[in-house]
Amino acid sequence: MTKWDYDGPILEIDKLSISFFTRLREIPAVMDFSVVVQPGEAVGLVGESGCGKSTVALGVMQDLGVNGRVVGGSIKFKGRDLGAMSQEELRDIRGSEIAMIYQEPMASLNPAMKIGKQLMEVPMIHEGTPEKEAYQRALEVVTDVKLPDPKRILNSYPHQLSGGQQQRIVIAMALMSKPSLLILDEPTTALDVTVEAAVVDLVKDLGKKYGTSMLFISHNLGLVLETCDRICVMYSGEAVETGSIEDVFDKMQHPYTQALFRSIPLPGADKNARPLKAIPGNFPLPHERPPGCNFGPRCDYFVDGLCNKDQAIKMQDIPGNDRHRSRCLRINEIDWAAPMALEDTKTKGAIGDVVLKMDNLKKYYEVAANALFGGSGATKVVKANETLSFEARESETLAIVGESGCGKSTFAKVLMGLETATEGKILLDNHEIQDTPIEKRDTKTVADVQMVFQNPFDTLNPSMTVGRQIIRALEIFKVGKNEAERRERMLSLLDLVKLPREFADRMPRQLSGGQKQRVGIARAFAGDARIVVADEPVSALDVSVQAAVTDLLMEIQREHKTTLLFISHDLSIVRYLSDRVMVMYLGHVVELGTTEQVFSPPYHPYTEALLSAVPIADTSVEKEHIVLEGDIPSAMNPPPGCPFQTRCRWKSKVPGGLCEKEVPPVRQMADGHQVKCHLSDEEFNNMTPVIKIAAE
């Protein structure tokens, strides 16, 4: 049978169970899991970390390592049982018929080998294709994945490409042999939102062009809505709901799916009037699953004696719907259409006086022009921050958004004193701090400006208990007269971040990601910080945990009147929690205004593209489709004129090539709303909303 003449389902997973065996016990990772992928169909697999999504993918690849085993059910590819195949048969299928794209592109690329050679290997090894023909095929696929100057790319090494380009090469490699099934495991997590939009677009187009079926693993429901035909929601090793995108998004029939949607900031959520609802409790560990329903202890509809009866709960069909199934005993008793009971509405903290003022801040780095090759000689200047001016007030949340390399983190380092400014001023309560490095700042200034980092795993000392780490911060900030006072303060900080007091004696490895992030927040507030810089504080966390951590930051802000500088590329969360938004591109502030002003026209052309790129998990939302061409220019070699002109779709509307010659002036739009752009007032007035919510 050739790879094209099969017309049944491409992938049939039936009642699959996978366990990992340790010296102590068998750990069931996936139980009773079934999913079918038809030819040309894209199925999304969603759920929190640890729910078994990647284990299913590795099961399909028959790559479960030494300890993993399929202990029940079957995985059939084009009608053939993968579990019954020899290693040789599997080798023939992997890479040619079934290809997998991983989360981290560099894990799939050989750093010592040119891109062209890596791509050519695929057809040469799997199909015995001659070298010349393999080169032509590589050239064609690199052109397909919309990479500029394909010949130069084939002659490059992986480190010479950006993250987005590397991911496209990995996609190209997966498509080299035109596989029937493509498994994508969180393929865009490490990418910027605009690059993600382009990659997702690309995957959809190529799926249609090559007729490839896809299993798309993600925790981002918006992304699944935009890429898939069907969806399978997983919780703690089991599929809990499967169906078409429309059925599951609009007529969900499982409490976990419902809880997941209630914890993500869809349009209309508001941190004061309509707060998100975090899922209570924690995800069960594989060897500590509850009896009966795995989701029972966290479910709003739990019934004692029914949901926790020690019996397996089976998937059941939902009447009248095409292949829509759910694993819940109370489907028919729950009123799925009932509106969500409103969480306690919060009163918005009054925004006070200016606490922080930046005035024409510049941060330049000098690097050797040939630093990469260890030489000396001419130096180049990297303009990481260019004339940054803004104010932040007491109790205010100012969001700073933009792609990697736009200068968000550089400005945070200067504010923290980890770097000093090249020019301009930073005023904290009218005192200049831009030239004082952190080791020369007084204790109060250090305690006043604190940071919560993106990755909670990297910021805690693995060999020190949680309580000791918070007490250490209290000692540095000179809080408390003695050890007893500091211990009491540490316990009240654990209360503040809603962690049980007994966590004081735990080690970081005993905490989940969300719990570690809470410890990071407790430590930041140890010295009653006035300003907290939160650098992507929830991007490494699961959706359901994001809601709880975001809510916690808001609550502490209300209580302590903290000024929050929230650095993020997730515009859904920004819209939900910020009072004002600053959009950065290549070191410049291109737009600044209230959240309302920035999220509605007129926009800076870059803001418009950012809004279009954000995946929104709501079938009633219509978006204008704008995909940015090209990559972000290098800060070492920025384009002349407007920093955004190389990717701007409005450039042709500005006469005389002005965009390529002059940096635009800052334009004052409405009250406090400013945009750095050459477009005329008329063009701005004609802009239409990017995100439209369809009327009910």
PyMOL commands that set and color helices and strands:
alter all, ss='L'
color gray80, all
select helices_A, chain A and resi 53-60+82-84+87-93+105-107+115-127+131-144+150-154+158-160+163-175+193-210+221-227+245-250+255-262+286-288+296-298+371-373+408-416+438-440+443-448+456-459+466-476+483-496+501-505+508-510+513-524+543-560+571-577+595-598+605-613+645-647+651-653+655-661+681-685
alter helices_A, ss='H'
color red, helices_A
select strands_A, chain A and resi 11-21+26-37+42-46+68-77+80-81+98-101+181-185+213-218+230-235+238-244+316-317+325-326+354-368+379-393+397-401+423-428+431-432+449-452+531-535+563-568+580-585+588-594+621-623+666-668+674-676+691-693
alter strands_A, ss='S'
color yellow, strands_A
deselect
rebuild
show_as cartoon
